[in-house]
Amino acid sequence: MDKVTGNMEENPNLPHPVPTPNLPPDTKPECVDFPKYSIVGRPGIGSAGRQINLLTNHFKVSVNVPDAVFYQYSVSITSEDKRAVEGKGIGRKLIDKLYQTYSSELAGKKFAYDGEKTLYTVGPLPQNKLEFTVVLEDSFAKRESESLVGGNGGESSNGSTKRSKRSFQSKTFQVEISYAAKVPLKSIFLGLKGMDKVNNGQDALRVLDIVLRQTAAKRGCLLVRQSFFHDDSRNFTDVGEGVAGVKGFHASFRPTQGGLSLNMDVSTTMILKPGPVIEFLLINQNVKEHRYIDWAKAKKMLKNLRVKTRHSNMEYKVVGLSDKPCNQQFFPMKLRNRKGPDDEEQTVDITVSEYFIKHRGIELTFSAYLPCLNVGKPKRPNYLPLELCSLVSLQRYTKALSSMQRASLVEKSRQKPPERIRTLVDALRNYRYDEDPVLAACGISLEKQLIQIKGRVLESPKLKVGNGNDCIPRNGRWNYNQKTLLQPSKIERWVIVNFSARCDTSRLSREFIDCGRNKGVQIDCPVALIEEDSQLRRESPLRRVERMFEKIREKLSRRPNLILCVLAERKNSNIYGPWKKICLSDFGVVTQCISPFKINDQYLTNVLLKVNSKLGGINSLLAIEHSSSVPIIKDTPTMILGMDVSHGSPGRSDMPSIAAVVGSRCWPLISRYRASVRTQSPKVEMIDALFKPLADGVDDGIVRELLLDFYQSSNGRKPTQIIVFRDGVSESQFNQVLNIELEQIVKAYQKMGETNIPKFTVIVAQKNHHTKLFQANSPENVPPGTVVDSMIVHPRNYDFYMCAQAGMIGTSRPAHYHVLIDEIGFSADGLQNLIHSLCYVYQRSTTAVSIVAPIYYAHLAAKQMSQFMKFEDLSETSSGQESIASAPPVPELPRLHENVCSSMFFC
């Protein structure tokens, strides 16, 4: 490892290099072939803990015709002018009409159609290639291309009648159905036994899921992957700013150890509240009158939304707004049966307001003085007055919710376990999937009750706190009443800065010192209490932060050890990003931001836990960690990595993704971590900077940084075992974790001159899944420590569910852990106990967390450092349609100052 550290000092890309440690003599790197990894099977199940009877939101599926075969067909749709038609909605409408018209020629076979280019039947159609002419006799295909104003708008009073007829005229399409493949249903059951060699089982499951989507589509639902949302206002939850949560259901077929099951869960997505467009704009912008509407914001918000007109009941897509209000916006209206000298149709310029008065008999009120909606083409605008338009229901809102909206949604959509069970059982009965003709042809039937399973409750690990005392968590929680911190740091040379006019910093400092004394932390009096000048509050956030640092430099002769920063806003403060960046990257000082509404002992204790961790103290340790007796880890230098990638807000295709990795330090501890954070291309999930050789051959990657820190903090020991926890990847990406990310980790290790590759255990942790656990004999949430590794788990792969946290509100969601490889060789109980224990080492709180602490820390590090970029001048011109070649380079994050780079700054 020493060879790399020598190069580190010469690397100009690292402004704050880690000090070079005393490493063993130089070793020459050797070329080592990268080992090939494959996903392991389940070695066995655990037995630790007490038994508990559970229910889960899976419903047993029976198949009475297992030899049924799905025939897959490709669907090609063209219009009369031979152009391909690819609209999802029109595809379903055409296939429905095709079936009604040609049922006898299709031998009565029922379709499972995905809405795009593929359909399936049980058994073959009469021929391998079929062509049909389908006539649609409504306005479906026309609704976005016809308009009432501008373009081809007519001029006479009977023009509207003609226009109406033209909008509802027949349109002819050619539909070609071609045989593509066979998908045997029995491949699912071969897969359950591990005998599906060609992986047809996934294809068969996809067909069954398409049937569920088709059933929901026929009911007029909004489809979001495998979740379905009805247009029923009783399911809408207003969260403010014209946005609503709509409650629906997730449904998907899952292969499990207990057989095929249907997983159903309550699901929520965000939509824009349907109704008059003008009312939506007032609510969205939080203004009371039309004259206060910001039309630039309105244009951005309304673009691509669908509206329905009151006077014609037609639907259109908004492309923009008119430049002028309705009573001043002219358009050229064609005069029917009037030709010019060159045989060209004559036009007359007319305002939108005048058109509606003269040719529609509609006198506009307030909207005559407001911009029109443009629903036309780039070179042929078509205008509609705002007061005649309403937003169509079930239009998804995909931007990030504000903290207020998110809190409102959580508050209004939570369900206790008994209520959720009732909702799911009722939904299954109402959907009547058994009656679907495609599923019926396979003999598929569903049980109407939740599957009963066995689980186990692991014992809470014992913790060590100050003065050699033990702390026994109860129901996943503990506290520091009458207790002290295990290794308190001394807080000296610290400062309070105040960006909030309402905080009494003198009282805050006194009570913080008292709280520290009670918890065993010696806190000196602050060297300065610095208030922001009131006249600066109108300045930009960056300017306010820079001015505050000027005041700190004026008052202090040398750098403080800690700055306690009081902000006015608890969430989304625009000071937070520039403040953290200057403290952690430029100034190199630990900082803790607070926004206290109520200063009491509990609040200050939580602040103290964070500050102590950031300054290098330890709040508590696992008892087995304190005595250096963590199984498997105690005898062999073992590093634990937590990896996460955070993506920018939906709709921002230009925001880089943030990859964060934390690595354990001070072996044999498993509670201390260092973070390394990098940017990468937007929406890319695989971390690409784990190994990053520069032009001069030096590795500037994440793993090298963490390996060096492990070496320096662990008395010169190199990790011979590495446990990787990876968050946020789907099952389809598991092989990429092994083939891309693990390969980078190995290359980084080899680059440091090491030939003996460590043993790896790689575990993916998922929170965004739809399996819930319920107590069979209690209305309460499952107890913390509940683990399930049979029945509802994967039939072959090594996975299990664990609910480490105490669910106080709503229904607890277990974490789903997938063990991809396990070279270290944990027993099932050993690994489950380690993971359970890692949910108790989260230094920021006094509760067990729902997922292992290293992943939580990686998420916090990514979130905090992403704030560094929020105030930078990032390009906002990215449209999401640019080619990769023209995409702007990804801006790099500033590196942390050497004073704080090894700290738990993210706590």
N, C-alpha and C positions, 0 to 999 in steps of 0.2 A: 504493500500500500504506500510505501514511502516515496516511490518514484512519482506518483501523481501529486503528492503534496509539494514536492519540489517544483513542479510545473505550475502549481496553483499560484505561487507568488508572481510568476511571470505573466499570468493571464490578465490582460487589460480589461476583460469583460466582467471581472469581479472587483467592484470598487472597494468592498470590505472583505478581504480574504480571511478565512479562518487561520489562526496562528498555526504554524507548522509544528506538529508534535514530534517527540522523539520516537522515531519508528525504527524497526529492525533494519538490518543491512539491505541494500538494494537487491531486488530479485528480478530476474529477466522474465518478461512475460512470455508465455508459451502459447502457441496456437492450440486452443482446445475446441473440439467440435461441440456445437450447441446441442444439448440433449433434446430429443423429441418427447413431448409430454402428451398424454391422452387422459381424458376424464376418467376417474376411477369409479368403480362400482361400490355399493354399500358393503362394508366389511361385517356389519352386525348392528344390533340395536342396543341402546343403553338400558340399564336396569336400576340406576341410582334414583333415590327420591321416593316419595309416597305416591301410590296410585290414585288417580282421580278419573271419574267418569265425565266425559265431555260430549258435546254435540258440535258439529261443524256445518257450515253452510254449503255442503255438498249433498247432492241428491243422487241416489243409486240409479244407474241406467241398466236396463235389461235389453238384450238384443235377441229376438227370436228367429231372425233370418241372417245368421252370421255369414252365410255364403253369398250374400248380395254383393253386387259389383257396381260401383259408380262408373259411368262412362263420361269422360270429360270431353267437352266440345269447345272449340274456339268460336267466338261470335264476332262478326264483322258487320258494321252498319254503315251504309252510305246513303246520302240524300240523292235527290233527282239529278243534281249536277255532278254526281260521282264523287263528291267530297266526303271524307270520313267524318262520322258523327261520334263524338266521344263524351257527350254530356251524361253524367250519371243518372240524373232524374229521367231524361228522355229514354235512356236505355231500358230502364225498368218498365216504363210505359209502353214502349214498343214491344218488348217481349211478352207483356201481359196481353196486348192486342193480338200479337202473332198467335199466342196459344188459343185465344178465343176464336180466331178466324180459321186456324188450320189444325185444330185438335185431332181430327180424325186422321189426317196425314202424318201425325206424329205418334200414331198408335196409342193415343191417350196418355203418353208418358208425361209425368209431372216434372217440372224443372226446379232445380236449385240454381239460381242465377246470382252472380256476385255484383250485378249492377254495372259491370264494365265489359270485359272481353271474354268471360268464361261462364259456361253453364254446365250443369251435371244432371244426369238422369240415372235412375236405378234400372239397369239393363239398357241395351242399345236402342237407338232410334232406327227406323226402317232403312235408312241409307247413311253412308259415312259422310256425305256432303249434301246439304239441302239449301235451296235458295227460295226466299219468300219475298213477296211484295206486300208491304204493310202500309195501310193508309190511316193516318191520324186525322180525326175530324174535329179537333178543338184547337185552341190557341196556344197549346203548350210550346210548340216549336217556334211560335212567333213572338212570345211575350217579351222577349228581350230585344227583338229587332224592330218591332213596330212601335211607333210613338204617336202621341196625339197632337204634338205641337212641333213644328219645324220639320225638316226632312221632307217627307212626302205628305205632310198634312194637307187636307182638302180645305176648300174655302166656303162651300155652300152649306145650307142648313141640312140638306140631305147627304152631305158628305160624310157625316158621322155614321149614317146608316151603311153607306158603302164601305167605310173604313171598318166598321164592325164586322161586316160580312167577310171582308178580306182577312181580318185578324182570325176569323174562325173558319177560314177556308181549309179544305183538305190539303194535306201534304203527304207525299208518297216517299217511302224509304225502301231500300233493298237490304234485307237481312240474310247473311250467309252463315250457316252453321256447319262447322267442319270437325270431324272426329280428331281428337288429339291423343287420348290415353285412356287406360283402364286404371281404376283405383279400387282394389278389393277392400271391402269393409273388414274382412278378417285380419288384415294387416295390423289393425289396432290391437287385436287380441294376441297376434304373434309378437307385437312389440311389448305387450305386458309381460310376456314370457321370455323376452330377450331374443326372439327368433326372427325379428323383422330385419333381414339382412340389407334390403334396399331402402329402408326407412320410408316405406309407403304409409306407415301409420300416421305420420304427420300430415300427409296429403289427405287421408281419410278424415282425420279430425278437422282439417280445414273445411272439407265439404260439409260436415255436420255444423260447424260454426256458421257457414254461409247460409244454411237453412234457418238458423236462428235470426240472422240479420234480415233475411228475406221476409220472415214472419213479421218482424218489427217494421220493416219498410212498408208492408201492405197495410199496416195500421197507422201510417202517416208519422212514424217516429223520426226524430233526429237520430242518426246513427253516428256514433263516435267509436270507431273500432268495434269492440264487442259490447259496448254499452248503448242502451236505447232509451230515448227520452220522449214521452208523450206530450202533445200540445194540450196540456190541461193546467189552467191557471192555479188549480189547487196545489200543484206540485212546484209552483214558482215561489222563490224566496227573495224578496227585494234586499239588495245589499248596498244600495246607494249609487248615485251618479248614473242612473239609467240602466244599471246592470242587475241581473237576477240570477240566482242559482236555480237550476231546474233539477229536481230529483228524478232519477230513473233507475234502471237496473243493468248490471253487468251479467252476462250469461255466456259461459263457454264450457265446452266438453273437455275433461281432463283425464288422462290416463293415470291411474294411481295404483298403489300396491293392492288395494281392495277391489280393483276392477275399474271399469269406466264410470265416471260420475259427471254430473252437471254442476258446475260451480256457479251459484247465483249470489249476487251481492247488491246492496244499495249503492248507487253511484250518483255523483253530482257533476254537472258541467255548467259553465257560465254562458248565459245568453244576454242579448240586449232586450230590454223590455219592449214588447210589441205595443203599438199604439201610434197616435199622431206624431209625426216627425218633429213638429215644433215643440211639443211637450217634452219629447226626449231630449232635445238640445238644451232646453231650459234646465232640466234636471241634471243633465250630464255636466253642464258648465256651472251649475249652482248659481244661476241668476234668475231674477224674478220677471224681467221684461225683455222683449225681443231686441230692443236697441242695445242691450249689453252683451249680446252674443258675439263671441270672437269667431268670425266667419272663416278665418284660416284654420282654426282648430276644428270647426264644424266640418269643413271640407275634408280634412284628414280623417275625421271620425266616420263620416258617412260614405266614404269611397268604398265601392264594391258591396254595399248593403242592398238588400232587396226591399222595394216598397210596393205597396198596392194602392191604386188610385180609387178615390171614393166615387168618382163620376162614371168610371168605366169598368171597375172591378178587374183591372189588368195589373199584372206584375211586371216590374222593371228592375234593372240593376243600375244603381247610381254610379256615374263615372266622375262627377264633379259638380260644381256650382256655376251659375252664370256670373258674368263679370258685373252685370248691372241688375238693379231690382226689376221685378216683373213689369212695372209700368214704364220702364225705360229700355228694356231688353227687346230689341227688334230681331226678327228672323224673316228670311225670305219664304213667303207662303206661295206655293204654286197655284196658279189659276187654272182650274180644270176647263178643258175644251177651248183653251185660248192659246194659239200658237203665234209666235213672232215671225218676222220676215224670213229668218233662217230655219223655219219649221221647228224652233226650240220652244219649249213650254215657257210661258210668261210667268213672272213672279211679282209679288208686291210685298214691300216691307211692312210689317205690322208688329206691334208690341204683343207680348204674351198676355198682358191684361186685356187689351182690346180684342184679341182673338177669343178669349174665353167669354167675354161679354157678347160679342157679335155672333160667334159660331157655336157656342156651347150654352148660351143663356145663363152663364154663371158670373156673378159680379164678385170679384175677389175683395176681401176685407183687408186684414193686416198684412197678408202676404204680398199684396200689390207693391209694398214698399220694401220687400225683402228679396234676396237672391232666389232664383229658381233652382230646382234640382235639374241637373243635366243627365239624361238617361240615354244619350245617343252615341254616335260613333265619333272618333277624333275629328273627322272632316265634315260631319253632319250632326251637329248638336241637336238634341230634342229636349225641350224644356217643359217642366211640370211645376206648377205653383206649390209651395210648401203646404198650404192649408188643405190641399186635396190629397195629400200623401200620408200613408201610415206605414210604419215598419212592419214587415211580415214577421210572424212568430218563429221561434226556434232558430234564430240566427246566432251562431256561436260568437262569444266574446273571447278572444284568445290572448289579449294583453295581460300583463301581470296585475294582480289585484293590489290595491293599496292595503296598508296594515289595518285600516279601519274596515275596509270591505272584507278582508280575510277574517277578522275577528267576528264581524257580523255573521258571516257565512257559517263559521264553526259553531257559533252560539245557537243559530237557528236550525242547523241540520243534524246536530248530534242526536243519537238514539241510544237509550239504554238497551242492554242485551235482550230482554223479553220483547220489547217493541220491535227490535230489528228482526227477531225470529218470526214474529207474527207477520211483519211486512213481507218477508221473503216467501213464507209458505203461501200467503194469499196471492202473491205475484205469480208463483209457479202454477197455482190452480187457475188463475185468470188467463194466463198465456196459453194454456192447453196445448203444449208442444206435442203431446202424444197424437193429437188430431192432424198434425201437418201431414199431407199426403206423401211427401218424400220420406219422412221419418217412419211413417206407417208402413211404407213399402219395405223398409228394412226391419220391420217388427220391433222398432224401438219404443220402449215404454219407460216411464219415470216413476219412481216412488215419490210420494207427496210429503214425506217427512225427512227432517235432517238426519244425516248419517250419525250414528253413535260410535264413538271411538274411545280408546283408553289413552290417557296421558299420565305424565309423572310431574310432581312438583319438587324441584331441587331445593335443597336447604340453602338459606342465605349464607354467604361467606361472612366470617367474623372479620371485623376491621380493628386496626390499631390506631389510637389517637394519642394525644400528649400524655406525659407522665406515666407511660407504660400501661395506660388503661385500655381495656377492650371495649368495643362498641358493637352491639348485636343489632343489626337492622331488623325492624319489625314491619311486615307488609311492604318490604322494599324501600323503607324510609328510616332515617335516623336524624339526629340533631346534635348540636354542640352545647346544649344547655348543661351547665356545670362541667363542661369539658374544655380542653385546650387542643390547639392544633399540634400535630405530631412533630413537625419541624418548622417552627415559626421563623420567618425571616425578620431581621431588624429593619424597621423603616425609619431611615434618617435622611436628612437633606431632601425633603419632599416639599412640593408646592401645590396649592390649590389655585386653579384658574377658573374664572366664572364668566360664562357667556350668557347666563340667565339672570334677569333682573330680580327674580323672586326668591333667590336662594340666599340664606344667611350663612355665609361661609365660616364665620367665627363659631357659630353653634355646630355646624357640620364638623369642623375640625375637632372640637372638644368631644363630641359624642363618638367620633371615629376613634379617637385615642382611647376613650373609655372602653369601647367595644373591644379594641385590640388587647387592652390590658386583661380583660375578662377571658380572652381566648389564648392568652399566653404570648401575644405579639407585642413587643416593645415598639411603641411609636413615639418618636420625638415630636416636639411642636413643629409645625410647618415653618420653613424659613421665609415663606412669603404667601400672602393671600392677595391674588391679583384680580382686580375687577376690570371687565371690558369697558372702555369709554362708551357711554350711551350713544354718542354721535356716530360711532362706527357701525352700528347695527344695520344701517342701510347700505353698507359697503358689500362687495362680493364676498362669498365665504372664504376664498383664498386670501383676499386682502385682510380680512378680520383675523385669520389664523396667523398670517405673517406679522401683523401688528402686535398680536399677543406675544409672539416669540421675541419681538424686539423688546417688549417690556420685561420679559423673563431675563433676557441678557443684561438689561439695564440694572435689574435688582440683584442678580446673582453673579458672583465672580467665577463660579464653576458649575458644571453640569449637575442638575439634581438627579437623584436616583429614581424618583417617581413623581409624575404629575397627575394629580386628580383633577379631571376636567369636568366642570358642571355645564351641561347643555340644557337649552330651553325645551327641546322636544325629546320625548322618550324614544320615538321611532323616526327614522327617515330624516334625521337632522342633516342639513346641507353642510354643516361644519364638520361632521364626523369624518368624511373621506379625506379632505385636505389635512385635518388635524392628525389623523393616524399616519398618513404618509410622511408628514414632516417629522413627527416624533420617532417613528420606527425606521425610516429610511435615511432622513437627512441628519436628525439630531442625535439619534441613538439613545433614547430614553424610554423607559417603561411608562405607559400611561393607562389610566383607567377612566373611561367616560361614564358619567352617571347623570341621571335626570330625576332627582328624588321628588316625588309628590308628598311622601310622608316618610320622615326620617325616624325609624325605630330600630330596635336591636336586630330584628330578623333581616331587615333590609341591609343594615350595615354589616351583619355577619356574612351575607351573600357577597357583598362588595369585598370584604376582607378575604374570603376564600379565593376570589379571582386575583386580587393583588398579591397574596402570599404565593400563589402558584407562579405568577409572572415574575416575581422576584427570586424564584429558585427554591422557595419553601415547599413543604409537603403537608397537605391538610390531613390526610389519612392514608394508610396503606392496608392492603389485605393482610390479615394476620400471617398467612403462609408466605406472603411476599416479605413481610417484616423479618421473618425468621429465615429468609432465603431457602424456602422449602417448596417452591412452586413445582409441582411434578413436571418431569421432562425438561423444564427450562432451567432448573436449579443447577444441574450438573454440566450443561453444555451451553456456551455462549449463544444466546438466541435473540434475534432482533424481530420486533413486530412492526409491520408496516400497515398503515391505514391509508387507503387511496380513494379519492373522490374527484369528480369533474363537475363543476357548476357551469351551467349555460346561461347566456344572457336572457333577458326578458323575451317572451314570445313576441314576434313581430319585429325584433331588432336583429336583422341578419348580419349587421356589421359589428356587433359586440363580440369580442373574443370570448372563447370558453376559458375557464380558469381551472387548471389542474393542480391539485394539492395532494401532497404525500406527507404523512407524519411518520417518523421512525422512533422507536423506543431508544432510550439511552440509559446509561448507568446500570448496565446489567449487573446483577440479576433482577433489578426492579422491572416492573411492567406498567408502572404508573407515570413515568416521566417520558416526555416526547419532545421532539424538535420537528418543525415544519419546513418544507420547501415548496414554493409555489411558483408556477409559470403560466404564461398565457399560451394558448394554441388556437388554431383556426376555429371559427364559430361552428357550434353544433357538432364538433368532432368528439366522440366519446372516448376513444382509445388515447391514452396518455402518450405523447410522442417525445417528451423531454426526459424520460427516465435515463436514457443514455444519449448524450448529445456531443459527439466529437466535433471540435472546431477545426478551422482550416489548418491550424498548427498542430493538430493531433491531440490536443488536450481535451479531456472529457469535461464538459460544463453541465453535465446532467444532474438530475435530482438525486439519483441513487448514490452517486459518488459523494455528494455533500453529506448525505445521511450516514453512509458507511464510515466516513472519516470521523463524524461526530460520535458515532457508536464506539469506535476505536479509542478516541481520546477520553471519553467519559467512562469507559469500562476497563481502565487500567491496562490498556494496550491489548485487549482481547479482540479477536476478529470473530464475527458471527459465523458459526458453522451450521446454524439452523435459522431459517427465515420464515416467519409466518406472515402471510399477506392477506389482509382483509380488503376486499374490493367492493365498493358501493356503486349502485346505480346502473348495472349492466343487465341486459335481458338474457334469457336462455340462448337466444340465437347468437349472442356475442361471447359465450363462454370460451369457445375455441380461440377467439381473437385474444382474450386475456392471456391464454397460455402461449399462443404463437407470436404475439406482438409484444405485450407488456412484460411477460416473464422472460422472454428472450432478451429484452433490453436490460432487465435487471442482471441477468447472467453476464451479458456483454460488459456491463459496467464493472462487475466484479472481476472479470478476466482482464479488463483494461488496467486494473490496479496491480497487475502482476501476479494474480492468484490463479493457481491451476486446480485447486480442490474446490469444486463448486459446492456451495452449501446445500443441505437438504431443504426442500421447500414444502410447505403446506399452504395451499391457496384456497381461500374461502370467499365466495361471493355472498354479500348480504343484501337482501331485497326487502324494502318496506312497501313499495308500490305493487302490491298483489291483492287478490280479492278473497283470500281464505281467512275466515274468522273462527275463533274458538269460543264456545260457551260452556258454562257449567251445566251439567245435566240436571242437577238437583238444587240449583240456587239461582236467583235472579241477578246475582252479583257477577262482576267480571271475573275471569279466571285469575287465580292468585299469582303474584309475581314468582317467577321461576318455573312456570308451566312449560313443559317441553313435550312435543309429539314427534316421534320418528317412525311411525308405522301407519298403515291403512291409507291415509290421504297423501302420503309422500310419493315421490317418483317410484315407479315399479323397479327400476334398476339403479339409478344414480344415487349418490350419497347426499341426501338433503334432510333437513328437519326444521320444524317450527319451534321458536322459543319466544315466550312472552315474559321478559325479565322485569318489566315495569309494573307498578300498581296502577290499574286503570281507575281513575277517580271519576271521570266524566265520560259519557258516551260509551262506545264499545271498544275495548282494547284491540289493537292490531298487532299480531305477533310478527317478529322478524322471521324471514325465510332464509335460512343459511344453506348454501350449496357448497360442498367440499369438492373442488375440482381435482386436486391431487393432494396426497398426504404421504410424502416420503419420510417425514419424521416418524410416522407410525403411532399416532394417538389411538387409544381405544375409544369407542363411542362415548363412554362415560367421561373419559379424560378430556376429550375435546369439548363436550357439552359443558362440563364444569369450568373449563378454562374460559369459554365464551361467556358463560354466566358470570364468572368472576370479573371479567373485563367490563361488564355493565355496571360494576360497583367502584370503578377506579376513576370515574369522571369527577375531576377536582372542583368543578364549578358548582356542584349541587350536593344536596344531602338526600338524594333519591337514586335508586337504580334507574338507569336509562334504557330506552327501548332497543338500542343497538350498541355494539361494542364501542367503547370510548375512542379508540384510534380512528374509527370512521367519523364519529362526531367531531373530533378535533380537526380532521382533514376538511370537513365541511365548514367548520368555523373559520379555519385559516383561509380557505378559498373565498368565503363570503367577506371576511374583513379586508383582504388584500384586493378584492374586486372593487372595493370602495375607492382605492387609490386612483382608479381609472375613471370614475364617474364624473369627476370634475375636469378631466383632461379634454383637450379639444379633439375628440374622435370624429372621424368622418361620418356624416349622417346621410351620405349620398348613396350608400349601398342599397340596391333595390331587391336583392335576392335573385335577380335574373342575370347578374354578371357572370361571365365565365370565370373559371378558376384562375386562368391566366391573367385576367384583368383585375382580380380581387386585390384590394390594398394589402400591403404587408401587415402582419399581426404586430401591434405595438407590444413591446416587452414591458413587464412590470419592473419597477425599480427594485433593486435588491435591498434586503434588510441591512442595517448598520451592524458592524461586528459586535457592538455592545449588547444587541438584543437578538441576534440571529439564532442563538441557541436557547433562547428563553421560550416559555410557553405563552408568547404574546397573544395568542388566539383565545386564551381562557377568559 
